[in-house]
Amino acid sequence: MNRIEVSDQLQLVREQLKLPYIKSAAENCSPESGDWDYATANTKTETHCFHTYPAMMIPQVARRLINMLGRCGMTLLDPFCGSGTTLVEARMARLNAWGVDINPLALLIARAKTTLLDITLLQRHALCLLDSFEQDCQRIRKDPEYAPIPTFFNLDYWFKPSVSRQLSALRQRILAIQDPAVCEFFRVPFSETVREASYTRNSEFKLFRMPEDKLAEYNPDVGTMFFSKVARNLRGMAQLAQQAKGSTWVKVLQEDTCHLTSVPSNSIDLVVTSPPYGDSRTTVAYGQFSRLSLQWLGLSWEEVRSIDSRLLGGRRVVTLADAEHTPTLRKILNRVAKEDEKRALDVANFYYDFVQCLNQLCRVCKLEAKACFVVGNRTVKRVPIPTDCILIEIAERCGFEYIDRFYRNIPNKRMPHKNSPSNVPGDLGKTITQEHIIVLKKVGEGPKDDVN
Ligand SMILES: C[S@@+](CC[C@H](N)C(=O)[O-])C[C@H]1O[C@@H](n2cnc3c(N)ncnc32)[C@H](O)[C@@H]1O
């Protein structure tokens, strides 16, 4: 379909948008004891429903750790906050929270998920946007040039022209919203719509285009996609409003956790985080996942393209000899290097950055503060990388003490389930099916510089 029509479904969504979004607590039946799997739990309550993101933590794990180790009024830090799962839980448990990430899309989602907004105001804006969108679609039918399409690298490769025109109309209306927090609220479902309406295979986090023969028949209904997400997010915001009372704050920062300059020393009571398991190029490509959305939201190609290389392990700054920090890591690097020296260098550089982060975490934590890391053990060139052991060894050198560990079987985490360790088609390696939840305590000042 290259025509642009306002569908019947969109009229149904209009009715949904008019419904009273009564502040109602989400039904939450997840047990606070027993295993950590939460295999059947609803992970999309409150604003957790907002936007999918690679390797999200499940809210139940963050909630349980915060309930176990946190107290109302404490200050929490998630130094790899991604889409803000931990921050939402901190907000509901009435803790103050810092969230840090490099990826601008993660920060947008995290801010929108933790900023309480008036539902009636949002509904008014949503209905206004819907009216304008319908008018715009009529105008575009008469004059396809009506809503100017932004120019960015490979736009036509990823979007059908009729889809680009509808996205342009929506984008123009959203960016014209004066109130910055309301504008952010609508940019989040817009970002999701961009991904869903593009030619990307939505089951993948990396950018892969649909097969050629599927392109012609792919005619997404942009309006219905966007406004259904708005209706869903309004429900989520109403549930959050019910839970998150009080005067606690959430601050979301764009920073590299290796430096963490904005968080004051000795200010943090609790860290709850799920760090990346390896560099973005060979594990989860956060930057690539965010690319199309961020380009539609106005970031330059250079900025967007550089995200993955700015994340942990994104640059090769140390040699294998420089980077051997702990006994386990040294053994692992030797084993990987025998198979592939470049991959060993990737692992070494990832842990080099990780050490800088742990030093920063030690600096910002109060004495006796607890730090919880949710990690998985991946394989590189068939060599299992015991991330849990390496994390504990590095942390002990940086001023933390290991105190506890829990295991979680991953029922449905959206991760690459099968990978090819050798890049030979059909040769599939092991993937991560279990997470380790490691609990540490700050016991010392830790070294000021590198632990070497
Ligand atoms: C596993 S994800 C976190 C997911 C998050 N728990 C959630 O539920 O959405 C790891 C995050 O670490 C971020 N990251 C990687 N390197 C970083 C660095 N040096 N400084 C700050 N954030 C970084 C990535 O952008 C990514 O969002």
PDBQT file of the ligand as one rigid body, heavy atoms in Angstrom, charges set to zero:
ROOT
HETATM    1  C1  LIG A 501      22.343  -5.098  29.964  1.00  0.00    +0.000 C 
HETATM    2  S1  LIG A 501      22.014  -3.467  29.460  1.00  0.00    +0.000 S 
HETATM    3  C2  LIG A 501      21.099  -2.824  30.813  1.00  0.00    +0.000 C 
HETATM    4  C3  LIG A 501      19.638  -3.137  30.666  1.00  0.00    +0.000 C 
HETATM    5  C4  LIG A 501      18.804  -2.553  31.787  1.00  0.00    +0.000 C 
HETATM    6  N1  LIG A 501      19.022  -3.248  33.040  1.00  0.00    +0.000 N 
HETATM    7  C5  LIG A 501      17.330  -2.615  31.426  1.00  0.00    +0.000 C 
HETATM    8  O1  LIG A 501      16.557  -3.275  32.118  1.00  0.00    +0.000 OA
HETATM    9  O2  LIG A 501      16.957  -2.020  30.403  1.00  0.00    +0.000 OA
HETATM   10  C6  LIG A 501      23.592  -2.715  29.653  1.00  0.00    +0.000 C 
HETATM   11  C7  LIG A 501      23.631  -1.206  29.366  1.00  0.00    +0.000 C 
HETATM   12  O3  LIG A 501      24.965  -0.757  29.629  1.00  0.00    +0.000 OA
HETATM   13  C8  LIG A 501      25.200   0.379  28.816  1.00  0.00    +0.000 C 
HETATM   14  N2  LIG A 501      26.654   0.642  28.805  1.00  0.00    +0.000 N 
HETATM   15  C9  LIG A 501      27.634  -0.076  28.210  1.00  0.00    +0.000 A 
HETATM   16  N3  LIG A 501      28.832   0.482  28.432  1.00  0.00    +0.000 NA
HETATM   17  C10 LIG A 501      28.624   1.571  29.222  1.00  0.00    +0.000 A 
HETATM   18  C11 LIG A 501      29.478   2.539  29.819  1.00  0.00    +0.000 A 
HETATM   19  N4  LIG A 501      30.807   2.509  29.644  1.00  0.00    +0.000 N 
HETATM   20  N5  LIG A 501      28.918   3.510  30.576  1.00  0.00    +0.000 NA
HETATM   21  C12 LIG A 501      27.564   3.556  30.765  1.00  0.00    +0.000 A 
HETATM   22  N6  LIG A 501      26.713   2.655  30.219  1.00  0.00    +0.000 NA
HETATM   23  C13 LIG A 501      27.219   1.682  29.451  1.00  0.00    +0.000 A 
HETATM   24  C14 LIG A 501      24.583  -0.020  27.486  1.00  0.00    +0.000 C 
HETATM   25  O4  LIG A 501      24.280   1.113  26.680  1.00  0.00    +0.000 OA
HETATM   26  C15 LIG A 501      23.320  -0.776  27.944  1.00  0.00    +0.000 C 
HETATM   27  O5  LIG A 501      22.210   0.088  27.941  1.00  0.00    +0.000 OA
ENDROOT
TORSDOF 0
